Amino acid sequence: MSIGAKPTRSEDRDRAASQDGKRTWLYGEELSGSDIVSFNFYRLAGPGSLLKPCEMSSAKVIEFVLGFEPSAAPI
């Protein structure tokens, strides 16, 4: 998967984070193909956090997030 992606939001969700700030979600589409990345990230009450990829490996999500560079091209 190339690193460039277009973040999108579904029509039934209007936030990239929950109101309480404990959950962040992302859905991104590959700019030059058909691959996607999608996950929920939860900040736990105690120490740590929880990554919940959507139908893909955690490794794919982590690789995308660590390598992501925003594009200057219009979306």
C-alpha positions as CSV (number, residue, x, y, z in Angstrom):
1,M,0.0,0.0,0.0
2,S,1.4,3.4,-0.9
3,I,1.4,5.7,2.1
4,G,-0.7,8.5,0.6
5,A,-4.3,8.2,1.6
6,K,-7.4,10.3,1.5
7,P,-9.1,10.3,5.0
8,T,-12.9,10.1,4.7
9,R,-15.8,10.1,7.0
10,S,-19.0,8.1,6.6
11,E,-22.3,10.0,6.4
12,D,-23.4,8.6,9.7
13,R,-20.4,9.7,11.6
14,D,-19.6,13.4,12.0
15,R,-16.5,13.2,14.2
16,A,-13.0,11.7,14.0
17,A,-13.1,11.4,17.8
18,S,-15.7,10.6,20.3
19,Q,-17.2,13.4,22.4
20,D,-15.3,12.2,25.5
21,G,-12.0,11.9,23.6
22,K,-11.5,8.3,24.5
23,R,-12.0,6.9,20.9
24,T,-10.4,8.1,17.7
25,W,-11.3,6.5,14.3
26,L,-9.8,6.7,10.9
27,Y,-10.8,5.4,7.5
28,G,-8.4,6.2,4.6
29,E,-8.4,5.2,0.9
30,E,-5.2,4.7,-1.1
31,L,-4.8,7.6,-3.5
32,S,-3.5,5.5,-6.4
33,G,-5.4,2.3,-5.9
34,S,-8.2,0.5,-4.1
35,D,-6.5,-0.4,-0.7
36,I,-7.9,1.0,2.6
37,V,-6.9,1.4,6.2
38,S,-9.5,1.6,9.0
39,F,-9.3,1.4,12.7
40,N,-10.5,2.6,16.1
41,F,-8.1,3.7,18.8
42,Y,-9.2,3.7,22.4
43,R,-7.6,5.5,25.3
44,L,-8.1,3.4,28.4
45,A,-8.9,4.7,31.9
46,G,-5.7,3.1,33.2
47,P,-2.3,3.1,31.6
48,G,-2.2,2.2,27.9
49,S,-4.4,2.2,24.9
50,L,-6.2,-0.3,22.6
51,L,-5.9,-0.5,18.8
52,K,-8.8,-2.2,17.0
53,P,-8.2,-2.5,13.3
54,C,-11.2,-3.0,11.1
55,E,-10.8,-6.3,9.1
56,M,-7.0,-5.9,8.7
57,S,-3.9,-6.6,10.7
58,S,-2.6,-4.3,13.4
59,A,0.7,-4.4,11.5
60,K,-0.9,-2.8,8.4
61,V,-2.5,0.0,10.5
62,I,0.8,0.7,12.4
63,E,2.8,0.7,9.2
64,F,0.3,3.2,7.7
65,V,0.2,5.5,10.7
66,L,4.0,5.6,11.2
67,G,4.6,6.3,7.5
68,F,1.8,8.7,6.8
69,E,2.7,12.0,5.2
70,P,-0.2,14.4,4.3
71,S,-0.5,15.2,0.6
72,A,-0.6,18.8,-0.5
73,A,-2.9,17.7,-3.4
74,P,-6.6,18.8,-3.1
75,I,-8.9,16.0,-1.9
